[in-house]
Amino acid sequence: MPESSSRNKKKTEKVKAEKTPKKPRTQSRVWVAPLMVACWLLGLIWLVVFYVAGQNIPVMKDLGNWNLLIGMGLIAVGFVVSTQWV
């Protein structure tokens, strides 16, 4: 027994309605690598300065051990930004 033409139309309409997939980026944005490296270096410098001379710098002295969170947070931000690098 032959199929009705309405069944065939539904299948072809669904195929046409699908969107074509986006092409993936092949190049990184210009700001990603410099920001990533800057966050890593700034976090590292923050931690080194805190350990070497943290008690002599007024702002760092007031922050206490929060300086560790600031330094590690900057490094973590660098890793988050690195996920945008292609």
N, C-alpha and C positions, 0 to 999 in steps of 0.2 A: 504494500500500500504506500503510495507516495506521500511525502511530508508536505504540509502546507507551507506556503511561501512566507507566512508570518513568522514562523520559527527561524527561518534563515535570516530574516531582516534583523531580528533581535541580536543575533550573534555578531553580525557585521557592524551594527551600531555601537556595540560595546568596544569593539576593537578600534574604531575610529575615535571614540571619545577619550582614549588613553592619551596622556601627554607624552611628548618626547622627553627623555631625561636630560637634565642639564649637564653640560660638559664640565668636568672637574677643572679647577684652576691649575695651571701649569707653572705659574710664577707666584712668588710670595709678594705680599704688599711690601712697600719700601720701608715702612717704619717698624716692621716686626723684628728683624735681627738687631738693629741698634737698641731698641727698647729692651729686648731680652737681655742683651749683654750689659746694658746700663743697670738694669735691676739686679742682676747677679753681682756686678762689681760694687754697686752701692750697698747692697746687703752685706757683702764680705767686708768692705771697708768699715761699715757701721759696727760690725761685730769685733773687728780687730781694734778699732779705736776704743770701744767700750772696755775690752779686756786690758788694753795697755794703759789708757789714760782716762778711763771712765769716771774715776773718783775726783779728777781735777777739772772736769768740764761741768759747769753748773746744770745744764739741761739734762745731761746723761745721769748725773748724780741724783737728780730729782726723780727720774724715771725708774731707777733701780733695775730690777731684773726684767722689766718690760722692754728694755733694750734688746734682750734676746728675741723676744717676739717680733719686734720691729725688724731686726736684721734677718731673721728666718722668714718673716712675712715677705720682705722684699725679694728674697731668693725664691720663695714659692710663687710670687707673682711672675718672676722671670720664667719659671717652668710652665706656668699657665699660658703665658704669651708664646712660648716656644711651640705650643700645639697649633698655632696659626701659621707656622713656617712650613712651606712646602718643600 
